[in-house]
Amino acid sequence: QVQLVESGGGLVQAGGSLRLSCAASRLTFSDYAGGWFRQAPGKEREFVATITSTGGSRYYADSVKGRFTISRDNAKNTVYLQMNSLKLEDTAVYYCNCLNYRGDYWGQGTQVTVSK
C-alpha cells in the first residue's frame, strides 16, 4: 500500500520559515509528479505547488509565489516545501500529493500554524 508521510509542520511566528517533507514509499516515486495542497478551517483544499517527476518544472499558486519553494530528491523518495516569510493566512493543514496516470495518492496532512 502506498504511503505518503508528511513532517515538519508546527507553530511559527509570522515572517518565519518552515520546511515540510513528504516521504513516499511503495511506489516508483520518480514516475510521479509531487505536489503540496493546503486546507484552512472552513475552506476548500487548495493547490500550493507542484513539481514534475524529474524536478524540471515547478508551478506555484499566486499566493505563495516568491515565498515558497518546492523541491524533490528522487534518491530519497521525498518532496519538500520550503516556506519563507510565512503569513497568518498560510495557516492550514498541508497535504502532500503524488500523481500520475497510475494513481493519485495523498498523505495524512501536517498542521502549519502561523501566529502574530
Salt bridges, closest charged atoms under 4 A:
ASP31 OD2 - ARG102 NH1 3.27
GLU46 OE2 - ARG38 NE 2.61
ASP62 OD1 - LYS65 NZ 2.97
ASP90 OD1 - ARG38 NH1 2.89
ASP90 OD2 - ARG67 NH1 2.73
